[in-house]
């Protein structure tokens, strides 16, 4: 009886092992980003899931493990979402705040699980028995799914950002075809290692069978000799040790890709004096819980005005402030002490505030020229779902209250905005938009010469703004542009076109800093041609699959 129970327990453990392995490897992938930053794990963390998907294809139980892998990765990488709780400063009671927070975190984690499950389903359906075809299809489909996901409103954790900010060399592949170039590299290397493992296990099984057959044939030869019949030597020799070609290719591919990235990384950055632009950043350090109060607004005016004056006295050409630095509407900006200081000092300022569009409002960045006049405005185009608007508001509006501190209805800016400044056209980004590479690529193609990133991450833990900084590093590399990033509480920074952080602020600190960036008009292959690699991979993998299907059908008919 005890043996039967032990056997059943062992069977249950064996059955659950793929799920546990998949979840654990997804968690390992989640550890590649801040706060842990174990970026090297990205090159192997997909291997266990790949092996499970390939080896369990016949049993059709690969989908739950893939779902768990996605939950593990996105759940860990985006755990910072829980930092929005408690939202009592927005008037949301503690318990509903917890419910909203868990819903947001759970929803994005489940969405990530669905994404990986779809990838696994396509792998099993189209991958077939050929390793090279599975690697090609697996890489193409993953990139295709990431492209679809990033085209929607809810996007952050691409596989590519697992390498930022630590592996700047490989991130330079983004100059070729955007972040999907780095994603393709990670998936392909993982796929080669996984296929090498499965082939090695298959070779071991074949070797065991071959060993048994060899012993039986040797025994047969011995018996023939004993009865006087001539022995027929089988010609068996010692087992042949084969080098695992997939692991060799994986190693070669990893080295080659890094060499390409290093060549791009090593190119000198031209810094002509006439293109120099000295920019000052003010990190006001106003907690979000104070922003709605008169005390918070008073502190915001005081901190940003004094910071502006300090930087103006240092001889900067312009001053950049964070998203919502002055939480008021455009019509009230002209009455503020900060704008009065701009008129007095004559130094250009980019001020974060709220724009107006009819009865609605936008989160905007305004350019004030040396006369204190608004000469351009950029409206945030990518709003945070649930945080700044409610998807399917007619259905969910009664369940989840809008989290914005204002009573008006928030709307996104146009998708094709340009942001002209007294120093030339800029690439503007407000907070969440840093995750959307296409926003930066489009503006760079339209003539944007430098990046202005304005954010407010004050309601999250330190890991989120560091991930945010990592996203901005990728965008600077992909577009080959200098970047100035201003945040409310950190991390503000200056980044060069190679992704090197020239200065980064403290966290939850009031700071001012000035640095020189340079206007550039270069265009990377990605800026000129967009993401050409993903369609190419999809076409090649689709064509290869059709060829193999045609070839297999011919073999069967013959």
QUIMO-V809550 format. One record per residue. N is the residue number from 0. RES is the residue in one small letter. PHI is phi as a letter, one per 40 degrees, with the letter a starting at -180 (* if undefined). OMEGA is omega in radians with two decimals (NA if undefined). D_FIRST is the distance of its C-alpha to the first C-alpha in Angstrom with 1 decimal. Layout:
BEGIN
N&RES&PHI&OMEGA&D_FIRST  N&RES&PHI&OMEGA&D_FIRST
END
This chain:
BEGIN
0&x&*&3.13&0.0  1&x&c&3.13&3.8  2&x&c&3.12&5.4  3&x&c&3.12&5.2  4&x&c&3.10&6.4  5&x&c&3.13&8.7  6&x&c&3.13&9.8  7&x&c&3.10&10.7  8&x&c&3.11&12.5  9&x&c&3.12&14.2  10&x&c&3.11&15.3  11&x&c&3.12&16.7  12&x&c&3.12&18.4  13&x&c&-3.13&19.9  14&x&c&-3.11&21.1  15&x&c&-3.06&22.7  16&x&d&3.12&24.3  17&x&d&-3.13&27.5  18&x&c&-3.14&28.1  19&x&c&3.13&27.9  20&x&c&-3.14&30.1  21&x&c&3.14&32.6  22&x&c&-3.13&33.0  23&x&c&-3.13&33.4  24&x&c&3.04&36.0  25&x&c&3.09&37.8  26&x&c&3.10&38.0  27&x&c&3.09&39.4  28&x&c&3.11&42.1  29&x&c&-3.13&42.9  30&x&c&-3.12&43.6  31&x&c&-3.09&46.4  32&x&b&3.13&48.8  33&x&d&0.27&50.2  34&x&c&-3.08&49.3  35&x&c&3.09&47.2  36&x&g&3.13&49.2  37&x&c&-2.95&47.0  38&x&c&3.14&48.8  39&x&c&-3.13&47.7  40&x&c&-3.10&44.1  41&x&c&-3.08&45.5  42&x&c&3.11&45.9  43&x&b&-2.99&42.2  44&x&c&3.10&40.4  45&x&c&-3.07&40.4  46&x&d&-3.12&39.0  47&x&d&3.13&35.2  48&x&c&3.14&35.7  49&x&d&3.13&37.9  50&x&c&3.13&35.3  51&x&c&-3.13&32.6  52&x&c&-3.10&35.1  53&x&c&-3.04&36.1  54&x&c&-3.12&32.8  55&x&b&-3.09&31.0  56&x&c&-3.12&34.0  57&x&c&-3.13&32.5  58&x&c&3.11&29.4  59&x&f&3.11&31.8  60&x&b&-3.11&29.9  61&x&c&-3.03&32.6  62&x&c&3.07&34.2  63&x&d&3.07&32.0  64&x&d&3.13&32.0  65&x&c&3.11&35.8  66&x&c&3.14&36.1  67&x&c&3.10&34.2  68&x&c&3.14&36.4  69&x&c&3.10&39.5  70&x&c&3.13&38.4  71&x&c&-3.11&37.6  72&x&c&-3.05&41.0  73&x&c&3.13&43.3  74&x&c&3.13&41.5  75&x&c&-3.10&42.0  76&x&c&-3.08&45.4  77&x&b&3.12&46.7  78&x&c&-3.13&45.2  79&x&c&3.10&48.8  80&x&d&-3.12&49.2  81&x&c&3.13&47.7  82&x&c&3.11&50.8  83&x&c&3.11&52.8  84&x&c&0.00&51.2  85&x&c&-3.13&52.8  86&x&b&3.13&55.6  87&x&c&3.12&57.4  88&x&c&3.07&60.5  89&x&c&-3.12&60.6  90&x&g&3.12&60.3  91&x&c&3.13&56.6  92&x&d&-3.01&54.8  93&x&d&-3.07&51.9  94&x&c&3.04&49.0  95&x&d&3.09&50.3  96&x&c&3.10&51.1  97&x&c&-3.13&47.5  98&x&c&3.13&46.4  99&x&c&-3.13&49.0  100&x&c&-3.13&47.9  101&x&c&3.09&44.2  102&x&c&-3.13&45.3  103&x&c&-3.12&47.5  104&x&c&-3.13&45.0  105&x&c&-3.10&42.1  106&x&c&-3.11&44.4  107&x&c&3.11&45.6  108&x&c&3.11&42.1  109&x&c&3.10&40.8  110&x&c&3.06&44.0  111&x&c&3.09&43.3  112&x&c&3.11&39.8  113&x&c&3.12&41.3  114&x&d&-3.10&43.8  115&x&c&3.11&41.3  116&x&c&3.08&39.1  117&x&c&3.11&42.3  118&x&d&-3.13&43.0  119&x&c&-3.13&39.6  120&x&c&3.12&40.1  121&x&c&3.11&43.5  122&x&d&-3.10&42.1  123&x&c&-3.08&39.5  124&x&c&-3.01&42.0  125&x&b&-3.02&45.0  126&x&c&3.13&43.7  127&x&g&-3.06&42.9  128&x&b&-3.07&42.0  129&x&c&-3.08&44.9  130&x&c&-3.09&44.3  131&x&c&3.14&48.0  132&x&c&3.10&48.0  133&x&c&3.14&44.9  134&x&c&-3.13&46.6  135&x&c&-3.12&49.8  136&x&c&-3.13&48.3  137&x&d&3.13&45.9  138&x&c&-3.10&48.9  139&x&c&-3.09&51.2  140&x&c&3.12&48.9  141&x&c&3.13&48.0  142&x&c&3.13&51.7  143&x&c&3.13&52.5  144&x&c&3.08&50.0  145&x&c&3.11&51.3  146&x&c&3.11&54.8  147&x&c&-3.11&53.9  148&x&c&-3.10&52.2  149&x&c&3.08&55.1  150&x&c&3.12&57.5  151&x&c&-3.06&56.1  152&x&c&-3.00&56.5  153&x&b&-3.02&53.2  154&x&a&3.07&53.0  155&x&a&-2.85&52.5  156&x&c&2.96&49.7  157&x&c&3.05&50.7  158&x&c&-3.10&49.0  159&x&c&-3.04&52.5  160&x&c&3.02&52.9  161&x&c&-3.10&50.0  162&x&c&-3.10&52.8  163&x&b&0.16&55.4  164&x&c&-2.93&57.1  165&x&c&-3.05&55.9  166&x&b&-3.09&56.2  167&x&c&-3.12&59.7  168&x&c&-3.10&60.2  169&x&c&3.13&57.6  170&x&c&3.12&58.7  171&x&c&3.01&62.0  172&x&c&3.10&60.5  173&x&c&3.09&60.8  174&x&c&-3.11&64.6  175&x&c&-3.09&64.0  176&x&a&3.08&62.0  177&x&g&-3.06&60.7  178&x&c&3.13&57.3  179&x&c&3.06&55.5  180&x&c&3.11&56.8  181&x&c&3.09&54.7  182&x&d&3.13&51.7  183&x&c&3.13&52.1  184&x&c&-3.12&52.3  185&x&c&-3.12&49.0  186&x&c&-3.11&47.1  187&x&c&3.13&48.6  188&x&c&3.08&47.7  189&x&c&3.14&44.1  190&x&c&3.11&43.9  191&x&c&3.11&45.3  192&x&c&-3.13&42.9  193&x&c&3.13&39.9  194&x&c&3.05&41.2  195&x&c&3.13&41.8  196&x&c&-3.11&38.1  197&x&c&3.10&36.8  198&x&c&3.12&39.3  199&x&c&3.10&38.4  200&x&c&3.09&34.7  201&x&c&3.12&35.8  202&x&c&3.09&38.2  203&x&c&3.11&35.4  204&x&c&3.13&33.4  205&x&c&3.14&36.5  206&x&c&3.10&37.3  207&x&c&3.11&34.0  208&x&c&3.13&34.6  209&x&c&3.13&38.2  210&x&c&3.11&37.2  211&x&c&3.13&35.2  212&x&c&-3.14&38.1  213&x&c&3.13&40.5  214&x&c&3.13&38.8  215&x&c&3.13&38.7  216&x&c&3.09&42.3  217&x&c&3.09&43.3  218&x&c&3.12&41.6  219&x&c&3.13&43.5  220&x&c&3.14&46.8  221&x&c&3.14&46.2  222&x&c&3.12&45.7  223&x&c&3.13&48.9  224&x&c&-3.11&50.9  225&x&c&3.13&49.8  226&x&c&3.04&51.0  227&x&g&3.10&54.2  228&x&c&3.12&53.7  229&x&c&-3.14&54.9  230&x&c&3.08&52.1  231&x&b&-3.09&51.9  232&x&c&-3.06&51.0  233&x&c&3.14&48.7  234&x&g&3.10&50.2  235&x&c&3.08&46.9  236&x&b&3.12&47.5  237&x&c&-3.14&45.6  238&x&d&-3.11&43.5  239&x&c&3.10&45.9  240&x&c&-3.13&45.4  241&x&c&3.02&46.3  242&x&c&-3.12&47.3  243&x&c&-3.02&45.3  244&x&c&-3.11&48.2  245&x&c&3.12&46.5  246&x&c&3.08&46.2  247&x&c&3.13&49.8  248&x&c&3.12&51.0  249&x&c&3.12&49.2  250&x&c&3.13&50.9  251&x&c&3.13&54.2  252&x&c&3.14&54.0  253&x&c&3.14&53.1  254&x&c&-3.11&56.0  255&x&c&-3.14&58.4  256&x&c&3.10&57.7  257&x&c&3.08&58.2  258&x&c&3.09&61.5  259&x&c&3.11&62.7  260&x&c&-3.14&61.9  261&x&c&3.10&63.6  262&x&c&3.12&66.7  263&x&c&-3.13&66.9  264&x&c&-3.04&66.2  265&x&c&-3.13&69.0  266&x&c&-3.13&71.7  267&x&c&3.10&74.3  268&x&c&3.13&74.9  269&x&c&-3.08&78.5  270&x&b&-3.14&79.8  271&x&c&-3.11&83.4  272&x&d&-3.10&85.2  273&x&c&3.13&86.3  274&x&c&-3.08&82.7  275&x&c&3.12&81.7  276&x&a&-3.13&80.6  277&x&c&-3.06&80.1  278&x&b&3.04&77.5  279&x&b&3.12&76.6  280&x&b&3.04&73.4  281&x&b&3.05&73.0  282&x&b&-2.94&69.5  283&x&c&3.11&70.3  284&x&f&3.07&67.1  285&x&b&3.14&67.3  286&x&d&-3.11&63.9  287&x&c&-3.12&63.1  288&x&c&3.13&62.7  289&x&c&-2.98&66.5  290&x&c&-3.09&67.7  291&x&c&-3.06&68.2  292&x&c&3.09&70.3  293&x&c&3.11&73.9  294&x&c&3.12&73.0  295&x&c&3.13&70.8  296&x&c&3.11&73.6  297&x&c&3.13&76.1  298&x&c&3.13&74.0  299&x&c&3.11&73.4  300&x&d&-3.09&77.2  301&x&c&-3.07&77.9  302&x&c&-3.07&75.3  303&x&c&3.09&76.1  304&x&c&3.13&79.8  305&x&c&3.09&80.0  306&x&c&3.11&77.7  307&x&c&-3.12&79.9  308&x&c&3.11&83.1  309&x&c&-3.11&81.7  310&x&c&3.10&80.7  311&x&c&3.12&84.0  312&x&c&3.09&85.9  313&x&c&3.05&83.9  314&x&g&3.12&85.5  315&x&c&3.07&82.5  316&x&c&-3.10&83.3  317&x&a&3.14&80.7  318&x&b&-3.14&78.0  319&x&b&3.09&74.5  320&x&b&-3.08&72.7  321&x&c&3.01&69.1  322&x&d&3.10&67.8  323&x&g&-3.14&69.2  324&x&d&3.03&71.2  325&x&b&-3.03&73.5  326&x&c&3.14&71.5  327&x&b&3.14&74.5  328&x&c&-3.10&76.0  329&x&d&-3.08&78.5  330&x&c&-3.12&81.4  331&x&c&-3.07&81.0  332&x&c&-3.04&80.6  333&x&c&-3.11&84.3  334&x&c&-3.04&84.7  335&x&c&3.10&82.3  336&x&c&-3.13&83.4  337&x&c&3.12&81.5  338&x&c&3.07&83.6  339&x&c&3.11&86.7  340&x&c&3.10&85.8  341&x&c&3.11&85.5  342&x&c&-3.11&88.9  343&x&c&-3.05&90.3  344&x&c&3.12&88.7  345&x&g&3.10&88.8  346&x&b&-3.11&85.4  347&x&d&3.12&83.2  348&x&b&2.97&80.0  349&x&b&-2.99&76.8  350&x&b&3.08&75.7  351&x&c&3.13&72.4  352&x&a&-3.12&73.0  353&x&b&3.03&72.6  354&x&c&-3.13&74.5  355&x&b&3.07&75.5  356&x&a&-3.06&75.3  357&x&g&3.10&76.7  358&x&c&-3.09&74.5  359&x&b&3.14&71.7  360&x&b&3.11&71.3  361&x&b&2.95&70.0  362&x&c&-2.92&68.8  363&x&b&3.01&71.6  364&x&b&-3.07&73.3  365&x&b&3.01&77.1  366&x&c&3.03&79.6  367&x&b&3.13&82.6  368&x&c&-3.05&85.5  369&x&c&3.10&88.0  370&x&c&-3.12&89.9  371&x&g&3.13&86.9  372&x&b&3.08&86.6  373&x&c&-3.11&83.4  374&x&b&3.06&83.8  375&x&a&-3.09&80.3  376&x&a&3.05&77.0  377&x&b&3.14&73.4  378&x&b&3.14&71.0  379&x&d&-3.06&67.2  380&x&c&-3.13&65.9  381&x&b&3.14&62.1  382&x&c&-3.11&61.0  383&x&c&3.10&57.6  384&x&d&-3.12&55.5  385&x&g&3.13&54.7  386&x&c&-3.09&56.7  387&x&b&2.98&60.1  388&x&a&-3.12&59.6  389&x&b&3.02&57.1  390&x&c&-3.12&56.0  391&x&f&-3.01&56.2  392&x&d&3.14&58.1  393&x&c&-3.13&58.6  394&x&c&-3.02&54.8  395&x&c&-3.04&53.7  396&x&d&-3.14&56.9  397&x&c&-3.10&56.0  398&x&c&-3.08&52.6  399&x&b&-3.14&53.5  400&x&c&3.10&56.8  401&x&c&-2.98&58.8  402&x&c&-3.09&58.6  403&x&c&3.12&62.2  404&x&c&-3.13&64.5  405&x&c&-3.11&67.3  406&x&c&-3.11&67.9  407&x&c&-3.10&69.3  408&x&c&-3.10&67.3  409&x&c&-3.12&66.4  410&x&b&3.13&67.1  411&x&c&3.05&66.6  412&x&c&3.13&69.4  413&x&c&-3.10&70.5  414&x&c&-3.06&68.4  415&x&b&-3.14&71.6  416&x&c&2.93&73.3  417&x&b&-3.03&75.5  418&x&b&-3.14&76.4  419&x&c&-3.12&79.9  420&x&b&3.08&81.1  421&x&c&-3.11&84.4  422&x&b&-3.08&82.9  423&x&h&-3.09&81.7  424&x&c&-3.13&78.7  425&x&b&2.98&75.4  426&x&c&-3.07&71.8  427&x&b&3.10&70.6  428&x&a&3.10&67.0  429&x&b&3.01&65.8  430&x&f&-3.00&62.4  431&x&d&-3.08&59.6  432&x&c&-3.14&61.7  433&x&d&-3.11&61.0  434&x&c&-3.02&57.8  435&x&b&-3.07&59.7  436&x&d&-3.10&61.3  437&x&c&3.10&63.3  438&x&d&-3.12&65.2  439&x&c&-3.12&66.5  440&x&c&-3.11&67.1  441&x&c&-3.13&69.2  442&x&c&3.08&71.4  443&x&c&3.12&71.8  444&x&c&3.13&72.9  445&x&c&3.06&75.3  446&x&h&3.10&77.0  447&x&c&-3.01&75.0  448&x&b&3.11&76.1  449&x&a&-3.05&73.9  450&x&b&2.99&70.8  451&x&b&-3.11&71.0  452&x&b&-3.07&67.6  453&x&b&-3.00&67.6  454&x&a&2.99&64.4  455&x&b&-3.13&63.1  456&x&b&-2.95&59.6  457&x&c&-3.07&60.1  458&x&c&3.14&57.2  459&x&b&3.06&54.5  460&x&c&-3.00&53.1  461&x&c&-3.11&54.7  462&x&c&-3.13&52.2  463&x&c&3.12&53.5  464&x&c&3.08&57.2  465&x&c&3.02&56.3  466&x&c&3.12&54.4  467&x&c&3.08&57.5  468&x&c&3.11&59.7  469&x&c&3.09&57.5  470&x&c&-3.14&58.2  471&x&c&3.08&61.9  472&x&c&3.12&61.9  473&x&c&-3.12&60.5  474&x&c&3.10&63.2  475&x&c&-3.14&65.9  476&x&c&-3.07&64.8  477&x&c&-3.11&64.4  478&x&c&-3.12&67.9  479&x&g&-3.09&69.6  480&x&b&2.96&70.9  481&x&c&-3.08&71.4  482&x&b&2.99&69.6  483&x&b&-3.05&70.4  484&x&b&3.12&67.6  485&x&b&3.10&68.4  486&x&b&-3.11&65.7  487&x&c&-3.06&66.0  488&x&b&-3.12&63.7  489&x&h&-0.01&62.7  490&x&c&2.99&62.3  491&x&c&-3.04&65.8  492&x&a&2.92&66.7  493&x&b&-3.07&69.0  494&x&b&3.11&67.6  495&x&c&-3.07&69.5  496&x&c&3.06&69.0  497&x&c&3.10&66.7  498&x&g&3.14&64.3  499&x&c&-3.13&65.4  500&x&c&-3.10&65.4  501&x&c&3.09&68.9  502&x&a&3.06&68.3  503&x&b&-3.06&65.5  504&x&c&2.93&65.8  505&x&c&-3.13&63.8  506&x&b&-3.07&61.4  507&x&f&3.13&62.6  508&x&b&3.00&66.0  509&x&c&-3.08&69.5  510&x&a&2.91&71.0  511&x&b&3.12&73.9  512&x&a&3.11&74.1  513&x&b&3.10&76.5  514&x&a&-3.11&75.9  515&x&b&3.00&77.6  516&x&b&-3.08&76.0  517&x&b&3.09&77.7  518&x&c&-3.09&78.3  519&x&b&3.13&77.1  520&x&b&3.09&77.7  521&x&c&3.07&75.6  522&x&b&3.09&73.1  523&x&c&3.09&69.8  524&x&d&3.12&68.5  525&x&c&3.13&66.0  526&x&c&-3.11&68.8  527&x&c&-2.97&70.9  528&x&b&-3.11&68.2  529&x&g&-3.14&65.4  530&x&c&3.13&61.8  531&x&c&-3.06&62.6  532&x&c&-3.09&59.6  533&x&c&3.07&57.0  534&x&d&3.13&58.9  535&x&c&3.12&59.5  536&x&c&-3.13&55.8  537&x&c&3.12&54.9  538&x&c&-3.12&57.7  539&x&c&-3.13&56.7  540&x&c&3.09&53.0  541&x&c&3.10&53.8  542&x&c&3.13&56.3  543&x&c&3.13&54.0  544&x&c&3.12&51.2  545&x&c&3.13&53.8  546&x&c&3.14&55.0  547&x&c&3.09&51.5  548&x&c&3.13&50.8  549&x&c&3.14&54.1  550&x&c&3.14&53.5  551&x&c&3.13&50.1  552&x&c&3.09&51.5  553&x&c&3.12&54.3  554&x&c&-3.13&51.9  555&x&c&-3.11&50.0  556&x&c&3.13&53.2  557&x&c&NA&54.6
END
